[in-house]
């Protein structure tokens, strides 16, 4: 009994001194007809993102447009509740292959600071063959969302 009491006190003291541990969040992106909702999603390292409403859609990270060392992903067409875990800070740009040229490109910003891979993504834009304008539009909206976040 005394050992349990002592452990409880030490645990509370540890959380008080070090702060409580942050729990990874489970976030969601919904596929619309030709758009992702939200278009720009903010997350933290360790968070998971589940893609829903995927009938007629897939989700694919775009080569050269995710942080260095991050795991790329490709879901199957129509794969409901496809889930990724984001471990690296930075911007992740992704698409729905059948609807990319219609504007179905989204971004996930992981971390609180300015994303270090933004310049890399901008320089990789020239390598996008199909839907480059839509990727560029998403990049502009991502920068705008980052500016709004920084002002708060």
Secondary structure, DSSP 4 states (H G I P E B T S, - for coil): -HHHHHHHHHHHHHHHHH-PPPPPPEEEEEE-SS-EESSEEEE-TT-EEEEE--TT---EEPTT-S-TTPPP-BPPTT-TTEEEE--S-EEEEEE-GGGGGGT-EEEEEESSS--TTHHHHHHHGGG--SSHHHHHHHHHHHHHHHHHHHH-
